Amino acid sequence: MKKHLFFSSLVFLALSFSACKKDKTQGGADNPNPTTNQKPVVTFTGPVSPLEADPIVGGVDTKLTVSASDPDGSIVKVKFYSGTSKIYEDVTAPYETNTFNAGIGTVTCYADAFDNSGDSTRASLILTVNSINK
């Protein structure tokens, strides 16, 4: 009877110890350098400049394009905004939209790139629309 009780106590201690071990990849006292997700990188690539030979014209669809990458994962989507209004969402590269149609004036566009870990980064682009196409 005493041998069985002693063996049960050892099994209980071993199970308790394994349940309390920390995962060393998540950081904490056992790992002073935890693994962290790196945020995605996003940059507008088009239109290149409103001062180019073909200026941005109001009333005409304008293609917005971005370059997006993630140093430690993948891009799952890019959302495009004109001001606070979402105008398009793209889930495959090249990340672009043809649905942007602006009136005369200054417009701020945004692109939010999301990675496979749920982090995001925002790029902005200020466009000046010179005239409305009639």
Secondary structure, DSSP 8 states (H G I E B T S, - for coil): -HHHHHHHHHHHHHHHHHHH---GGG-STT-SS-------EEEEEES--TTSSS--EETS-EEEEEEEE-TTS-EEEEEEEETTEEEEEE-SSSEEEEEE---SEEEEEEEEEEETTS-EEEEEEEEEE-EE--
